[in-house]
Amino acid sequence: METILLLIITGGITGWLISVSIRDSFMMLAANLTVGISGAFLAHWLVGQFNLFNLNSGLFTSMITAAVGALLLLHLFRLIRQLA
């Protein structure tokens, strides 16, 4: 339960920071939050599937994984939008 809450918070914060830092964002705040949270869940799932490291090793590890996943998915969406 606390892992899910951590992923939601970390992904949401990352999505919010992206929307604040990029003024000419093509997505609204709600979309950035949604993509950030989805990226956090996706990264957490991928790390678990490939056993890259132990996700139960601490709060910091889970937060970094969630933030990296959220950032990657947000940038992927921006790249796809620019190419379209």
Secondary structure as GFF3:
##gff-version 3
##sequence-region A 1 84
A	DSSP	alpha_helix	2	21	.	.	.	ID=ss1
A	DSSP	alpha_helix	29	50	.	.	.	ID=ss2
A	DSSP	three_ten_helix	55	57	.	.	.	ID=ss3
A	DSSP	alpha_helix	59	83	.	.	.	ID=ss4
###
